[in-house]
C-alpha cells in the first residue's frame, strides 16, 4: 500500500502542473473508499 502511494505520488508530482490538485483529491477519495 505504502509503495503504491509512493509511486503514485511521484507520478502526481510530474503531472501536478496539468491536473492541479485533482489527482491528489482522487487518491484521497480512493483510499477512503477502500
Protein Blocks (a to p, Z undefined) as FASTA:
>chain_A
ZZmmmmmmmmmmmmmmmnommmmmmmmmmmmmZZ
